Amino acid sequence: MTSKLSRQQYQTLVDQLNQYSYQYYVLDAPTISDAQYDLLYRQLLDIESQYPDWLLSRSPSQRVGDQPLTEFKTVRHAVPMFSLDNAFNDDALVNFVQRIVEKIPSLANQKDVLTFSAEPKMDGLAVNLRYEQGELIQATTRGDGQVGEDVTHNIRPIYCIPLKLFGDDWPNIVEVRGEVFMTKQAFEKLNAQQSKLGAKPFANPRNAAAGTLRQLDAKIAAQRSLSFYLYGWGELSIDWPMPETYHDVIQQFVRWGLPANPYAKLVTAMDGLFDYYQKMADLRSELPYEIDGIVYKLNSIRLQKQLGFTARAPRWAIARKFPAEEVWTQLIDIEVQVGRTGAITPVARLKPVAVGGVMVSNATLHNLDEIRRKDVRIGDQVIVRRAGDVIPEVVGPVLAQRPTDTRLFEMPSHCPECGSEVIKELDKAVYRCTGGLVCPAQRKRALQHFVSRKAMDIQGLGEKLIDQLVELDWVQHPDDLFDLTVEQLANIERMGQKSAQKVVDAIQASRNTTLARFVYSLGIPEVGEVTAKNLAQHFQTFAAIRAASEAELIEVNDVGNVVAQHVAHFFQEPHNQTVIDGLLSAGIDWPKPQPLVQNAKGPFSHKVVVLTGTLASMTRTEAKHRLEAEGAKMTGSVSSKTDFVIAGEQAGSKLAKANALGVRVLTEAEWLAMMREASS
């Protein structure tokens, strides 16, 4: 910066940067890049460093103060901040309009043309912003409506709020009222930070916004990304020629640089009120912020003045509330559910309560880690949330109402469905039932996996037939399949003698399999086709696999601590042993696995290879066999340890991950060329 810089140029730069902030934060239509803005901002800081006496309070550099406050000061509102009456159903809304007509009889024949401003009711905190000579000088909370707290230091960092109004046609005094809120995205980011710091997460965006405004240090508020939408006004200079309608006043404020809700609109008569409510109710879950209803205001300011106020609320406005999405109720007990994969999920049993228009008596608690993190206990008064079609969840306890006799929840040591041992997966929050072959909750999935093409490959036993067999109680475990008869199956609806014979023949034919297929068919968690093959090759006999310790299992290629734990626990579970013995007694047999003849000198020898996409010249199974013969270690996922990814047509996320990690990617043609070159 040169010494010839004028104060006017500095003021122009300040106004220019404020305009850019407005375009970015309010209009969501930036006109310069972030890098260009940063360059101008650094120039501003240089100027203010050289000429501190030029410093303007509206400068972007002055949004965040240096020193925290020691306490909040109270402020009496120049014009009281009234609350709103609520309408919880359509009848109450009809009565609201009827009361307007009764107060102003001349409107009796104009009900069908009455115009209202309609806008989402933000779930945040009401504040009053006071501008004098166009500059923001004070921001206060609503408080009790008469007296609030000065939170100017926490409002200045909100970039969508101008420190100086645009233009020059504003009156000397302008008080704007609106809602400070936190978007869902900002809320999730804040709670992630809280969790990382080991601090208690906020229950909802409103609480987070309230907690932020109550900070004495503006630097904390500046980090939390608050937002603001205006909805009204307080004191205005009496010499200002006020427009005739509420809508026009709000639009004037918008021209001065203040943000209004883009979903606000004018509606006419009862049909307009009802239609807008339904539209916003349908949009509610998709909005980037929380709303809890609709605010309707008579658009004519002349009529507003005629109607006036009750002791607590204007007669010309009402809040049509949505059914509550967040309520308090008692947590009676915590039980567990066993999913199709054996995952054990804790479920809250609640004193029935209406949430979001639906009676709720159960809610998810996700997992034990979440229960501990939220400090939820049996017997607590809890906050229950339901948004849109989302499953209700327990947000947290109401600590101020915690009884003295609450109990901590402990995960059961044995599955409530089958009595098998429950284990916690390593490095995960999931607890899982180990009785994969016998657990009723996992039964259908276990059977579908057992008969699948890469497992026992039993043709004709589809999902629908398995469902029927389970519901008839003819099949509980995979070994029961080998006891089915043609006569039994022929009695099933739409089966017939011929189809029944084909199914029984397929079951009998499946007795002759391979060790790898049999291990895979058992459905051991984390044991896929490749791992099953590696286990078979390493141990050679099923008895050896069955008896292996975790330490012995870890010696197998592609088997780590997690897989070793699952395999060992699976074979130690007595219920699983019974079913396995039944399968072996049914005559399932296989030849001894042949040692792989590998090309030890080829380009794929001892290399970790992943196949993805569709190959043109062969199936992926055939490609796996060819690569394994070349000494490749085949895996199903891409990591930094992967040497090659062979990508066919329509390769997806594995290809993207390989590129991100810098793993060498081969097309099918490149791979085959390398194979031919190695063999020659």
Secondary structure, 3 states (H helix, E strand, C coil): CCCCCCHHHHHHHHHHHHHHHHHHHCCCCCCCCHHHHHHHHHHHHHHHHHCHHHCCCCCHHHCCCCCCCCCCCEEECCCCCCCCCEECCHHHHHHHHHHHHHHCHHHCCCHHHCEEEEEEEECCEEEEEEEECCEEEEEEECCCCCEEEECHHHHCCCCCCCCECCCCCCCCEEEEEEEEEECHHHHHHHHHHHHHCCCCCCCCHHHHHHHHHCCCCHHHHHCCCEEEEEEEEEEECCCCCCCCEHHHHHHHHHHCCCCECCCCEEEEHHHHHHHHHHHHHHHHHHCCCCEEEEEEEECEHHHHHHHCECCCCECCEEEEECCCCEEEEEEEEEEEEECCCCEEEEEEEEEEEEECCEEEEEEECCCHHHHHHHCCCECCEEEEECCCCCCCEEEEECHHHCCCCCECCCCCCECCCCCCEEEECCCCCCEEECCCCCCHHHHHHHHHHHHCCCCCCCCCCCHHHHHHHHHCCCCCCHHHHHHCCHHHHHCCCCCHHHHHHHHHHHHHHCCECCHHHHHHHCCCCCCCHHHHHHHHHHHCCHHHHHHCCHHHHHCCCCCCHHHHHHHHHHHHCHHHHHHHHHHHHCCCECCCCCCCCCCCCCCCCCCEEEEECECCCCCHHHHHHHHHHCCCEECCCCCCCCCEEEECECCCHHHHHHHHHCCEEEEHHHHHHHHHHHHC
